């Protein structure tokens, strides 16, 4: 488990992270979300001791600096471009392995695992963004770590690579590891994550399972189709339901349950062709939750 307690970081007059407190559970994938400028990168740097601030981050009760062999305990990818372009992929990983007492066999294993074994002797300067990303993930996995912390791991990956990283992180969590992933791709987090930590303007907005976050920040809608949509809509409105006519034969009833709408249709004598719940998405919940904590906004053309 990762425990974050009262974490704060100031850059001059700007408070980048403010009193952030949460836990990251083992055995699940936790998505780390927030608008641009929310403090996600600063938080991850603080977790790994790359920046100094107030508060503490503990990996099973120990700070990163106090771990006897950090590479074997915490695997991290924050910047895939932070590599020497003149080295080969194999040389890059061997250098990290030598400092952590990791075998040559493990270097070859992770190169194969990320799909770079055939290009292991090529200079990194000739790698594409996706290949550098795979190399960064290989470096994070080199020590077979209990904790995996990745910042935008799908950046630069093609569709096959995105599916691969999704499967990889799920397998790591299923093995009981603690997986903490920052991403701007809400669709990927929706498919991958079990838990969420959401921040805005450096402060915690939510730390809870994905389903609970969506339920807390969106409304449930019931969609009903009937040839008598107009008459049923008037009946529902008079009965106190919040109704919107979406199409000629379709109504959307806000903050209602399917059983209640079905019972209302029977009471009103309305024949129904279709009745279902429309679930809100993680994107809907995210925008609702962070609507007042977005620093940078663009204007629509």
Buried (B, 14 or more C-beta within 10 A) or exposed (E): EBBBBEBBBEEEEEBBBBBBEBBBBBBBBBBBBBBEBBBBBBBBBBBBBEBEBBBEBBBEEEEBEEBEEBBBBBBBBBEBEEBEEEBBBBBBBBEBBEEEEBEEEBBBBBBEBBBBBEBBEBBBEEBEEBBBBBBBBBBBBBBBBBBBBBBBBBBBBEEEBBEBBBEBBBEBBEEEBBBBBBBBBBEBBBEBBBBBBBBBBBBBBBBBBBEEBBBEBBEBBBBBBBEBBEEBBEBBEEEEBEBEEBEEBBBBBEEBEBEBBBEBBEEBEBEBEEBEEEEBEBBBBBBBBBEEBBEEEEEEE
